Structure formats: structure tokens, C-alpha cells
Amino acid sequence: MNVESKEINGFAIDEFNQHDLEVGKTQGVCPLCSHTRKPENKKAKCASYDWERGLGTCHNCDTSFQLHTYQRKGASDKVYVRPQHEVAVTIPDSKVVDWFADRGISKQTLQDLRVTEGPEFMPQTGKSENTIQFNYFIGDQLINVKYRDGRKNFKLYKGAEKIFYNINSVVGYDSCVVVEGEMDVLAMHEAGVKNVISVPNGATLNSNNLDYLDNCIDYFDDKEKVILAVDADEAGQALRQEFIRRLGAEVCFLVDFEDCKDANDYLVKYGASKLRDVIDNVRPVPLEGVSTLRDIEDELKDFVKNGFKPGFQIGLKNFDSIFSTYTGQFITVTGVPSSGKSDFVDQMVVGYNNNYGWKTAYASPENQPVYLHAHKLMRKH
């Protein structure tokens, strides 16, 4: 194994061994928690290093980390505006920190994901507001910024490229989690799920412009599992279906936030450990035409208990005792010429209309003129 490889899965390494660990060793200290442990445990080898994949895993704080930083892969051919401000290393103590704490997000997570605050002109209010700033990086380059003011108004940096939030976090992993907002990324990070990214502009019901996916598509080349943890509302489900269409159902997996709208709601209600369990217990996207026992479990139990239930009937006792139907079926009525097939189909149509209010569209060339056909139906009623 060449631990000084210049790339991982096609991503050129920018800073090799960013945490200054023992190169080539498979065990060592954790850069995330070792410095906070008791003096006698500070040098304990609580982490495993996988230099080939560029990932570390800590068995004390139960989290993972990247050994290196990486340059951008698949740069866009278009020319975009870049945000013109420096990003602070730490977020200052303020009401913003308290606001995040009320939502289950610690100051450490804000620092890890380089969330900052500062004044910004917001078009919705027509003046400068103190804003939370979610900074979008690729490698060490600031690509975009999303601003959020106290009135829950949002804006992205004008003319900047749209990319996934926290896209650096998925390099080296064979899986990633996709969420619908930056707050959900912070919630997942708080729960120890680090390889998580967010779409930059949420979900809309009528259309979803996934240009950010086009701009970052190379980051999905090595992903064997893409976990779609978007909102449970109608717009979120539409976004989920578009991701499945674009990435392929065979690599997509789904989560269930139970009675919560999204990951941050789940974190606040059930805690970090339960949120981590949600990601550990994802289910594959059901493949069209393929069923598992779990898919038909309720119907199977009902059948065992109650047997066959009669389907829809036309109201003729002798006929209903031998035949009923269900929606979604295609019925063919056959017989020798002039044996009354069309008349009998008319009788079935009338029965379904009387019993269930079903409507019928006809393509019946032999029933001309149409008013005579209508009169036949009336007589059957």
C-alpha cells in the first residue's frame, strides 16, 4: 500500500495527512476526541486509519474523519462569481450560537462546518441584516454562501456556482447522505454522520433544477449507496424521485423520519443516537416489478385471517356468485358471433355504474347510431 499516493478514488490530494498523524500506521490517536480525554487516555490508540481510502474511524467517539483534504474534481467549464469575503475560523459567542443550541446544534459543529455570521443586505427586507452564513466550499475554495436572516429569509451569493453544501465531506466514502437543507447537514454531523451533503435551494413542488448535481456529478462516481434523507412533504418526495431517476434506483436508499419532517426535527425530538440509528437502518428503493414479503405483509395477514374477499360485482346474483373483479385488471369477453357479448358487457357497465358510480368510455362501432345504444343502456337501468 502506498500511503503517500497523490490521489484517492480519482481525487487529487491537496493536503496530505491534515491531522499530522503517524503515516502508515493503522492505529493511533483520534484528532477529534483524544485531546479532550483524561490525561491517562490522551495517547490511547482509539482510532483506526485506512490510508488507502483516506479515512479514519474512532472507536471512542464513534465517528469518522478524513485523513487528507482534496482538490476539486470535475471543475465546471462555466465562469461564476466567487464570494468576496474571508471566512472566520470560529463563530463568535452570540445569540446565533444560542439559536443553534435550541435546535440541537453545538458550537463545535458550527466550527467544524465553518458556519459564520455577519451583516448582509437582504432583498426581502431592503436593508442590511445580521445573518447566519452557510459557506459552501470545494477543497479550500469558497464557492457560494447562503445567507439566512432572523425572519427566515434566504439568499445565495448572486452569480455564484450552485453546488452541494459540505461536498468535501463525501470524498473517500463509498456512501453519502443527501438532505434538503443546511440545518439537516448540521443535525447529521451532530449525530456523527459526517459524509452528508445538502442541496443548495431546497425542493419545490412543480420543478427541481438539479444544476448543482451536474456541477458535482463526479463526486458520485464511486458511491455504492446514496441515502436520500429529504423532507417528508410533497415537495421533498418529488425531489427524492428526481434523484432516484438521475442516479438510479439500484444505488439509492431511503430513510423514515417517522412523525418528523426532517433530520433536524428528528434530532431535537429523539436525540443524536436515534438519528444515527435512522441512517444505520435505511431501506433500498423498491425496484419496479420486484416485491419482497414485507411489501405484501398486510395483505398476506388479511388473507390468512379472512380468505378471499369478493371484488366488484354487477348486481346479478347468479353471475356475482361466480365472478367479481378488481381495479387494474383487463377483462376480455369472448363468444361466437351474435351471442350477445356486447349486450352483456353493457349489462356489466350498467351494474358497475349502479353499484359504484363508475363511468365508462365506449369504442363500439357496431352500436350505431349512438342514440340507439344510449336507449339500450337506459332500458337495462
Disulfide bonds with the S-S distance in Angstrom:
none
